[in-house]
Amino acid sequence: MSDIKIIALGGVRENGKNLYIAEVNDSIFVLDAGLKYPENEQLGVDVVIPNLDYLIENKDRVQGIFLTHGHADAIGALPYLIQQVKAPVFGSQLTIELAKLFVKNNGNIKKYNNFHVVDAETEIEFGDAVISFFKTTHSIPESLGVVVGTDEGNIVYTGDFKFDQAARPYYQTDLARLTEIGREGVLALLSDSANATSTIQTASESEVGLEIDNVIADAEGRVIVAAVASNLVRIQQVFDAAAKYGRRVVLTGFDVENIVRTAIRLKKLSLDSDKIIIKPKEMAKFEDHELIILETGRMGEPINGLQKMSIGRHRYVQIKDGDLVFIVTTPSIAKEAVVARVENMIYKAGGTVKLITQNLRVSGHANGRDLQLMINLLQPKYLFPIQGEYRDLQAHAELAEELGKFPEDIYIVKRGDIMHLSDQGFLHEGAVPASDVMIDGNAIGDVGNIVLRDRKVLSEDGIFIVAITVNKKEKKIISKAKVNTRGFVYVKKSRDILRESADLVNTTVENYLAQDTFDWGELKSAVRDEVSKFLFEQTKRRPAILPVVMEVR
């Protein structure tokens, strides 16, 4: 019997950050290496990646990293992983090219080139398992599911998927291959759960394309389309409508041009003419009714770009009377309030707003009925709902139970849980480190809960700085306390509080200097405590207090 373990380092009980491990005997197979974008409380953080310590500690056992598609939630953590784990990377042609863009932008591993292109016909034999692939439908071409073939049966990882009978060739699911995998015997299914709470049929991409076509046809002025840069099916639909109605497309996002150029080069995006795409500086040459502005925003987030356009801070575009802003992405629940606020700002600037979700239910993920179809095709012995919040995983489990699956054969795991195959099924055997690792600028992991707490305090109550100079030897104050503040109170109206705070610091330092012992840390702590109590009594606020005690020799 093969020794099999399944571990989720991310992607369970959360959206994004997908990274799963299938261990077969001494071999480790990594399934995706994604990131997620920070929550509102993760102030200043750029992105969040999984904790990679377990893989780094076992890097000699890692046989390969297998990518399902080219979105950031599947490939975004790859640069950080291959800095430490120099394993080969496998994916479809487009996925590999987009992964290379992520790697190229990371200065530490620009020369890494252990990439391998695979397709649905590829089969790779390792000592402990055979890896194969199958085509899936998602919002980006050449999405693949991964099959880890073991002596105990197949471990199937779907990646992001949905079923769409009207999908274009690059997006079609291979149903025959799924049936074949099911006949071979599926030990465990790791299946996308992001849309499991809905049983409503999502619109086919042909219906979405028709809606985009109609909206652009009816628009009299500029159309500003907000989309995710890597949602290539949506971008193709915008190009098709532009060609049909004689419009030019301006790419304004930070990363969209690289992605689009890569997709065009690989013939995954098609243009009627190279003249359809123009540079932002060329917009002045065309009438408003001849333009579509495609805004994807930094890191693929278009909403922030729209906000800048509405207040005149965008690099190229300012929203004006007659503009139609067409949001063709489905905002996450966390972004709904932001979208509503930005909509209001757009109307104030003179534009109007239309969301694709007003008329259609749009998603790149399988709904409940699709998930049941996947289970019926593969007939897995055990099910691991993944890729979603807890409510999504629970809904997926209930859908499986409707099909006759026993609850004890369905595992809703936590990040880091080690699930070890035994005669009784998969048993929980401890956990590996799986906390969030926050990336802020070039720093990896040095932003933790304490730093976030301090940032929260600074954002809510500001900072209060007090500086004083003492002579330690003579035990006296050389220069009395001076105070300064930012984000705490309006200085001109709070001079009394500032003066009393300075007097309190002088008294506290004098009392401390009168003692027989002296410690810089104790002195600063005493100042911080006294000032903190005084300010809270006066204002009911708790700013971050920074005492600066200088010494004159």
Secondary structure, DSSP 4 states (H G I P E B T S, - for coil): ---EEEEEEESBSBSS--EEEEEETTEEEEE----BPPPTTSTT--EEE---HHHHHTGGGEEEEE---SSHHHHTTHHHHHHH----EEE-HHHHHHHHHHHHT-GGGTT---EEE--TT-EEE-SS-EEEEEE-B-SSTT-EEEEEEETTEEEEE--S-B--TT--GGG---HHHHHHHHHH-EEEEEEE-TTTT--SPPPPHHHHHHHHHHHHHH--S-EEEE--TT-HHHHHHHHHHHHHTT-EEEE-STTHHHHHHHHHHTTSS--S-GGGEE-GGGGGGS-GGGEEEEE--GGG-HHHHHHHHHTT-SSS----TT-EEEE-S---GGGHHHHHHHHHHHHHTT-EEEEGGGT----SS--HHHHHHHHHHH--SEEEEESB-HHHHHHHHHHHHHTT--GGGB--PPTTEEEEEETTEEEEEEE-----EEEETTEES---HHHHHHHHHHHHH-EEEEEEEEETTTTEEEEEEEEEEESSS-GGG-HHHHHHHHHHHHHHHHHHHTSS---HHHHHHHHHHHHHHHHHHHHS--PEEEEEEEE--
